[in-house]
Amino acid sequence: MSKVGDVRRSALVAGTESIDRGRVERLLAGENARFVEERPASVQRLERARRTMPRGVPMAWMDDLYEHPPVWVSRGEGARFSDCDGHEYLDFYIADMSAFCGHAPQPVVEAVAERMRLGNQFLLPSEDAIPLAEHLAQRYGMPKWQFTLSATQANTEVVRIARQATGREVVLVFDGKYHGHLDATLMVLADGHLRPEYLGLATGLEQGTRIVPFNDLDALERALAPGDVALVLAEPALTNAGFVLPERGFHESLRELTASAGTLLAIDETHTLVTAYAGLTGVWGLRPDFLTLGKSIAAGVPLGTYGMSEELAGLLAGPDEPAVVAGAAIGEIATGGTLFANALSLAAGHAALTKVLTEDAFERTAEHGLKLAQGLEAAIERRGLPWSIAHCGAHSYYFFSPKPARDAAQSRVADDPDLRALIRVFMANRGIWESGWWLGPTVSVAHKESDVDRYLSVFADCLAAVHR
Ligand SMILES: Cc1ncc(COP(=O)(O)O)c(C=O)c1O
C-alpha cells in the first residue's frame, strides 16, 4: 500500500456466508444489553432529556446513528473521549471526520480562548480572515474563498452561484452521496426513480436533481446531454456509502464531460480532506470550479468554506442589472447568515489549518492510516474471511465482499447491518469508538501507533468471537 491515494483491492471469494447468523444475533443482543447495563448515568440522562427534547437528544438524528442508545459525553482529549459513566473511548469515528484534529487540540483551544476574550462576533471582517483565505488559496489552489458555518451551507451557496453562472437549475450528484441537508441533494434513487430522501421536503424537487452511479461515465454523459445541468457536486471518493474510490480516468473524464456540457464542477472535500495535506484534489491534480471544505478544518468549531475561480467570484459582485422583486432591487446571489465568517470560527480555522493540520501531521496520519489498513487486512485474512479493504491516507473501510464496491449500489448489497452493528457495539464495550456503518475507521492527528495497535487487537477479538 502506498501512503496516499492507494486502492486496496483484495480479490478473495464469497462474503458473509461462513458467518453463523444465529451467533451474530445472540452476540448482538448480549453486547447491546451489556452496553446499556454499564451506562446507567447515560440512560438516566436520556430519560430526563425526553421530557424536553424529541427522542431525548438535541438533534433527533443523533438517535438514529447507532443501534444502542447514545452515550452522554463529558470530555475529550487527543484521541480519546469519556462519557458520564466514566467510560473512556479511543475514538476512530472522530465525529464523522469533524474531530480529525483530535479532541481539544491545544493551538485551537488557545486561539479560541483568546478570540473569545477579545470578542467573537462583529458582523465585520476580523484579523484571521486574510491569512486564512491566503492559506486556503495557496494550499488548495482556488483563488477566492467565502466562509459559512458548515459544509452544508457552503454547498448550498455553491449551488446558487452555479445556477446564476449557468442560467440552469439542475444539480447532478452521485448515488451514495451526502453533501449535507440542502434540498437540491436530498433525493435518492429508488428502483431507478428519484424519490425524496426525507419527509418534509417540497414536492417537485426531483425536477432539479439528477443522480447517476459513481464510476459510470456513460450514465454521466447521458445525464449531462440535455444541457440543463448547472453543477455536478461530487466527492473525490464516496465516503458516505462505504469508501468508494474512483476508477482510473474517472476524474479526468468527469472534468472533460462537465466542461464540454457547460456544467460547473464542485469537489466536496469535507470528508476526504483527512487523506492528504491538500486533499485528494491536490493528490490527484483535480481542477474543479468550486472546492468545499468543512468539519475538521476548524477542529470541529463550526466553519464551512468554499473556494472558487476568479470568474465565479466575480458573480458575487452582483449583476450589472439587478432584478426587481416586489419593488426592491435584487442585486446579489442568495448567500449569507449573521454568524457566517464570525471571528471565533475564523480564528479556530486559522489555528487548525496552520498549526494542527500541518504537512507533518498528514505524514503521520498517513503512516498510522496505512498501519490500520494493513492490520485490518491481516485480521480478516487470518480468519479466512473473503472481505476487502479500501484505504487512502488516514481513512479505511472494510467491505464484507471480496472486492471493494465501485458504486453505492454494490456497497449497499455488500453490507451486513447486523454484523456491522455487532462489530461497533462489541468494540464500544471494550473502549473503542468505531465509526457509523457508512464511514469506516479513521485515525486523527492525535492518534499514536499504540492506539492503532489497540484498535486492531479489539477488532481481531471481535472477529474471533463472530467467526469460529
Ligand atoms: C462530503 C460531505 N459534504 C458535506 C457534509 C455536510 O457537512 P455538515 O453536516 O457539517 O454541514 C457532509 C457531512 O457528513 C459530508 O460528508
Ligand as a Chemical Component Dictionary entry (heavy atoms), coordinates in Angstrom:
data_LIG
# 
_chem_comp.id                   LIG 
_chem_comp.type                 NON-POLYMER 
_chem_comp.pdbx_formal_charge   0 
_chem_comp.three_letter_code    LIG 
# 
loop_
_chem_comp_atom.comp_id 
_chem_comp_atom.atom_id 
_chem_comp_atom.alt_atom_id 
_chem_comp_atom.type_symbol 
_chem_comp_atom.charge 
_chem_comp_atom.model_Cartn_x 
_chem_comp_atom.model_Cartn_y 
_chem_comp_atom.model_Cartn_z 
_chem_comp_atom.pdbx_ordinal 
LIG C1 C1 C 0 -19.000 15.016 1.886 1  
LIG C2 C2 C 0 -19.826 15.825 2.822 2  
LIG N1 N1 N 0 -20.164 17.071 2.499 3  
LIG C3 C3 C 0 -20.906 17.845 3.312 4  
LIG C4 C4 C 0 -21.348 17.356 4.527 5  
LIG C5 C5 C 0 -22.171 18.239 5.410 6  
LIG O1 O1 O 0 -21.428 18.638 6.494 7  
LIG P1 P1 P 0 -22.159 19.412 7.693 8  
LIG O2 O2 O 0 -23.129 18.443 8.275 9  
LIG O3 O3 O 0 -21.061 19.749 8.634 10 
LIG O4 O4 O 0 -22.834 20.587 7.119 11 
LIG C6 C6 C 0 -21.018 16.060 4.908 12 
LIG C7 C7 C 0 -21.467 15.508 6.202 13 
LIG O5 O5 O 0 -21.323 14.350 6.517 14 
LIG C8 C8 C 0 -20.241 15.265 4.037 15 
LIG O6 O6 O 0 -19.925 14.008 4.346 16 
# 
loop_
_chem_comp_bond.comp_id 
_chem_comp_bond.atom_id_1 
_chem_comp_bond.atom_id_2 
_chem_comp_bond.value_order 
_chem_comp_bond.pdbx_ordinal 
LIG C1 C2 SING 1  
LIG C2 N1 SING 2  
LIG C2 C8 DOUB 3  
LIG N1 C3 DOUB 4  
LIG C3 C4 SING 5  
LIG C4 C5 SING 6  
LIG C4 C6 DOUB 7  
LIG C5 O1 SING 8  
LIG O1 P1 SING 9  
LIG P1 O2 DOUB 10 
LIG P1 O3 SING 11 
LIG P1 O4 SING 12 
LIG C6 C7 SING 13 
LIG C6 C8 SING 14 
LIG C7 O5 DOUB 15 
LIG C8 O6 SING 16 
# 
